[in-house]
Amino acid sequence: MKPEITFDDFRKVDIRTGTIIEVTDFPKAHKPAYQLTIAFGDLGIKKSSAQITGLYTKKDLLQKQIVAIVNFKKKQIANFLSECLVLGVANNNGEIVLLKASKKALKNGKQVN
């Protein structure tokens, strides 16, 4: 387990819902990944790299509402600038399963926390 944090630490994390509007292959990534373009409502459009090719096809992901952290510093990954972190957890095979709302009930860009 990682070190304990305070509620104030958690409140610094900006978790929002967004809808994936474009998915492309990312052949320059070290591990298989997609480049995602995600609409976050009033926050606009952000891009992210996601190593989720094991469980999801590009078709599966298009128009899927996801949960992401939108206030990380941008990160250069190969020739791509990732602007947010799409949230997921590893399954028993080490593949990433996306976190999402159980129903499409949240407006894109709505804060989760």
C-alpha positions, 0 to 999 in steps of 0.5 A: 500500500502507498503512504496514507494521504489526507482528504486535502491531498485527495481534493487536489486530484481533479477527476472528471467524466469524459467521452472518447471521441477518437481512437487511433493506434499508437505504434511508437509507444513502448507497450501496445497503446491507443491515442485517445481524444476525449471530450470533457464538456466545458473543459474542452478536448484532451488527449491521453495515451492508454495501454488498453489494447488487450481488452478493448478495440478501437470500436469498443472505445469510441463514444465510451464515457470514461473517468480521468484525472485532468489536472496532471502535468502534460507528459510526453510519451514518444511523439505524443503529448498526454494531457490527462490520465484515464483511470483503470485497474489491472485484472488478474492477467495484468490487462487494464480495465477502464473505470467508468460510471455504472450508467451514463448519468454524468455530464462530460466534464462533471467533477467526480470527487 
